[in-house]
Amino acid sequence: MTSKNKNDLKNRKRYTASFDLKLFDALMTHSKETEVPFSELLDRCLKMYLEENNLIDKE
């Protein structure tokens, strides 16, 4: 049984969002083909965007 309370994630944050269908489908397809979790791909996308716009330091 998995916990569904708001304190069940230590290093993650839950967020609900809506996506452009083409973007979502392309990323989901890539996730399935590469076996890279969808959430990890979203993390990479967010990181790239934030770095490119100087909102976070590049690692």
Buried (B, 14 or more C-beta within 10 A) or exposed (E): EEEEEEEEEEEEEEEEEEEEEEEEEEBEEEBEEEEEEEEEBBEEEEEEEEEEEEEEEEE
